[in-house]
Amino acid sequence: MRPHRGTLILVLGILSLIVCGPLLGIPAWIMGRGDLKTIDAGQMDPAGRDLTKIGMILGILSTAFAILAVVVFGILLMLGALGAAGASLR
C-alpha cells in the first residue's frame, strides 16, 4: 500500500488560495482526485483521505475564484471601453 500525499495536496490547496491561484490549484485538484480514486481502490493509505479531500476542494475554489476574477475583469474592461467610446461621441 502506498503512503498518502494528503499533506502535500493540502499545502498546494492552501498556497493556491493565498499565493498562486490556479498555478497550484489545478495540480491540487488533479492530484486530489487521483489520490481519492486510489484510496477508494484500496491501493493508498486511507489515513490521508480528509487532508486530500480538503486540499482538492481548496484547489477547486482557488481555480473557480481565478476564473471568476478573469470574467469580472473582462466585463469591467468592456464596460470601460464602451464608456470611453460613448464619451468620445459626445
Secondary structure, DSSP 8 states (H G I E B T S, - for coil): -B---HHHHHHHHHHIIIIITHHHHHHHHHHHHHHHHHHHTTSB-GGGHHHHHHHHHHHHHHHHHHHHHHHHHHHHHHHHHHHHHHHHT-
